[in-house]
Amino acid sequence: MKALMRKETGLFILLVVVCALTAAKSPNFLSVANLINESRLIGMYGIFSIGLGMVIITGGIDLSVGSMFALLGVILAMILNASDNTWPWPFGFMNGRYLAWPFAVIVTLGVGSLLGTFHGFLITRVKLQPFIVTLCGLLFYRGMARYIAQDDAKGFGAAKGFEALKEFTKGNEFGIPMPFIMLVVLGIIMWVVLHRSVYGRHLLAVGRNEEAARYSGINTKRIIASTYILSGFLAAISGILFAFDTNSIAPSMTGNFYELYGIAAAVLGGCSLRGGEGSIVGIILGTILLQILQNLVNILKIPSSLNFAVMGAVILAGVLADQLITNRRKSIKAVEP
C-alpha cells in the first residue's frame, strides 16, 4: 500500500511539473475554455480507463475497447434514429417503431456488458488467452460496425426526441462538464470497490497469484470474468459520451487505438501488467497526465503523426519503471536477513 501511495505521489508531482511546463509554453492552457475542454476529455477517457485498469490488475488485457466504441455508437445512433422519439418514456418503446432514448441507452449498456461477459466466458471457461480473445474482438466488432452501418457515418442531427440525453452528455454543472463529474462519481465508487471491499482484496489476490487465490477459496473465474463485464459496461458509458461529443460515428475510424490510451493511463497510474497491483486514483492521474501531454504536443506544434509515437514512449516508460521497481524490490529482499 505504501509503495502504491509513493507511485501516486510521484505521478502527481510529475503531473504538476508537466502542467507548469505547458502553462509556461502557452498561457491559454489555463484559460477557462481550455480547462473545460480538457476536463471533458479526461472524463470520457478516464471512465473506460478504469475498466481497463481493473482487467490489467487481474493480469489480463482488453484490446477491443476502441472497436466496441464504433459498434456501440452505431447501435445507439440507429436506435435513436429509428423514430422521432416523440412518445414519452416508458411508453415510447412499447408502441410499434417508436423508441424512447432511455431504451436506447439501456440497450447500449446491455450490449457492452454482454460483450464483456463473452470475453470473460472465453477466458475463464474456454481457457483462451486474453490477448487473443480481445484481439479477435477488436477485429470482429470493427467489422460488424462497418457492416451494420454499411460503412456510412451515423449521426444524431438535431437530436430530435432525445435532446435531454444530448444535453446531459454535453452539458455542464457549475461549469464542470458532465463527463468529468461522471468520472469523479464512478471513480469514488470504484475506489471503494477496489480498496475497501472483499471483492477488491480478492481481485488483487487473483492478480498476484491466481493459483494461490484459488486454493485459498476464492472463485478466481468469477473474479476475472467480472472485470471484463465491468470493462464492457464502462466502455459502453464512454462510447455514449464519445458518440455525442463528435455527434457522429464513423464505423471505420471511431475509437481507433483508444484502447492504447486506456492501457497507457493504467500503466502510468501504477497498474502492473503482471497483475496484482493498481489503484483508481493512479488510473485517473494517468489519464490526466496523458491528456495534458497531448495538449503539450499540440502547443509545441509537434506533428500529429507522432501522437502514437508519444503514446508508445509513454507505455514503454511505464513498463520500464515497473520493471526497475520490481527488480529493486527483489534485490532488497534477497539481501535481507
ChimeraX attribute file (.defattr): number of C-alpha atoms within 10 A of each C-alpha:
attribute: neighborCount
match mode: 1-to-1
recipient: residues
	/A:1	10
	/A:2	7
	/A:3	11
	/A:4	16
	/A:5	14
	/A:6	12
	/A:7	18
	/A:8	23
	/A:9	14
	/A:10	12
	/A:11	19
	/A:12	18
	/A:13	12
	/A:14	14
	/A:15	19
	/A:16	13
	/A:17	12
	/A:18	16
	/A:19	19
	/A:20	14
	/A:21	12
	/A:22	21
	/A:23	16
	/A:24	12
	/A:25	13
	/A:26	15
	/A:27	9
	/A:28	14
	/A:29	20
	/A:30	15
	/A:31	11
	/A:32	11
	/A:33	10
	/A:34	13
	/A:35	14
	/A:36	17
	/A:37	13
	/A:38	19
	/A:39	21
	/A:40	25
	/A:41	20
	/A:42	23
	/A:43	25
	/A:44	25
	/A:45	29
	/A:46	33
	/A:47	30
	/A:48	27
	/A:49	31
	/A:50	31
	/A:51	27
	/A:52	33
	/A:53	34
	/A:54	33
	/A:55	29
	/A:56	26
	/A:57	28
	/A:58	30
	/A:59	23
	/A:60	22
	/A:61	24
	/A:62	28
	/A:63	24
	/A:64	29
	/A:65	34
	/A:66	25
	/A:67	29
	/A:68	30
	/A:69	33
	/A:70	28
	/A:71	32
	/A:72	28
	/A:73	30
	/A:74	29
	/A:75	22
	/A:76	27
	/A:77	23
	/A:78	17
	/A:79	21
	/A:80	25
	/A:81	21
	/A:82	13
	/A:83	18
	/A:84	16
	/A:85	21
	/A:86	14
	/A:87	17
	/A:88	13
	/A:89	14
	/A:90	13
	/A:91	11
	/A:92	20
	/A:93	19
	/A:94	13
	/A:95	11
	/A:96	8
	/A:97	13
	/A:98	20
	/A:99	26
	/A:100	26
	/A:101	26
	/A:102	16
	/A:103	18
	/A:104	18
	/A:105	20
	/A:106	13
	/A:107	17
	/A:108	25
	/A:109	21
	/A:110	16
	/A:111	19
	/A:112	27
	/A:113	22
	/A:114	16
	/A:115	20
	/A:116	26
	/A:117	21
	/A:118	17
	/A:119	25
	/A:120	25
	/A:121	20
	/A:122	16
	/A:123	22
	/A:124	17
	/A:125	12
	/A:126	9
	/A:127	11
	/A:128	14
	/A:129	14
	/A:130	21
	/A:131	15
	/A:132	14
	/A:133	20
	/A:134	21
	/A:135	16
	/A:136	14
	/A:137	22
	/A:138	21
	/A:139	14
	/A:140	16
	/A:141	22
	/A:142	24
	/A:143	18
	/A:144	18
	/A:145	26
	/A:146	20
	/A:147	13
	/A:148	14
	/A:149	20
	/A:150	11
	/A:151	14
	/A:152	15
	/A:153	16
	/A:154	21
	/A:155	21
	/A:156	19
	/A:157	9
	/A:158	10
	/A:159	18
	/A:160	15
	/A:161	19
	/A:162	18
	/A:163	11
	/A:164	13
	/A:165	17
	/A:166	20
	/A:167	13
	/A:168	15
	/A:169	20
	/A:170	16
	/A:171	15
	/A:172	16
	/A:173	9
	/A:174	6
	/A:175	9
	/A:176	15
	/A:177	21
	/A:178	22
	/A:179	27
	/A:180	22
	/A:181	16
	/A:182	17
	/A:183	23
	/A:184	16
	/A:185	13
	/A:186	17
	/A:187	19
	/A:188	14
	/A:189	12
	/A:190	20
	/A:191	17
	/A:192	13
	/A:193	16
	/A:194	20
	/A:195	17
	/A:196	11
	/A:197	13
	/A:198	10
	/A:199	14
	/A:200	18
	/A:201	15
	/A:202	23
	/A:203	29
	/A:204	23
	/A:205	23
	/A:206	25
	/A:207	28
	/A:208	19
	/A:209	15
	/A:210	23
	/A:211	13
	/A:212	13
	/A:213	18
	/A:214	15
	/A:215	10
	/A:216	10
	/A:217	9
	/A:218	18
	/A:219	14
	/A:220	22
	/A:221	16
	/A:222	13
	/A:223	20
	/A:224	25
	/A:225	23
	/A:226	21
	/A:227	25
	/A:228	30
	/A:229	23
	/A:230	21
	/A:231	28
	/A:232	31
	/A:233	25
	/A:234	24
	/A:235	31
	/A:236	29
	/A:237	22
	/A:238	23
	/A:239	32
	/A:240	22
	/A:241	26
	/A:242	24
	/A:243	26
	/A:244	21
	/A:245	15
	/A:246	12
	/A:247	16
	/A:248	18
	/A:249	28
	/A:250	21
	/A:251	29
	/A:252	18
	/A:253	15
	/A:254	25
	/A:255	23
	/A:256	18
	/A:257	16
	/A:258	19
	/A:259	25
	/A:260	20
	/A:261	25
	/A:262	28
	/A:263	29
	/A:264	28
	/A:265	32
	/A:266	34
	/A:267	26
	/A:268	30
	/A:269	27
	/A:270	30
	/A:271	31
	/A:272	24
	/A:273	24
	/A:274	16
	/A:275	24
	/A:276	22
	/A:277	23
	/A:278	29
	/A:279	25
	/A:280	29
	/A:281	18
	/A:282	26
	/A:283	31
	/A:284	25
	/A:285	24
	/A:286	29
	/A:287	29
	/A:288	22
	/A:289	23
	/A:290	23
	/A:291	18
	/A:292	19
	/A:293	20
	/A:294	18
	/A:295	18
	/A:296	20
	/A:297	17
	/A:298	13
	/A:299	15
	/A:300	12
	/A:301	9
	/A:302	12
	/A:303	9
	/A:304	12
	/A:305	8
	/A:306	11
	/A:307	15
	/A:308	13
	/A:309	11
	/A:310	16
	/A:311	19
	/A:312	15
	/A:313	13
	/A:314	19
	/A:315	20
	/A:316	15
	/A:317	15
	/A:318	21
	/A:319	19
	/A:320	12
	/A:321	15
	/A:322	19
	/A:323	15
	/A:324	11
	/A:325	13
	/A:326	13
	/A:327	12
	/A:328	12
	/A:329	11
	/A:330	11
	/A:331	11
	/A:332	10
	/A:333	10
	/A:334	9
	/A:335	7
	/A:336	6
	/A:337	4
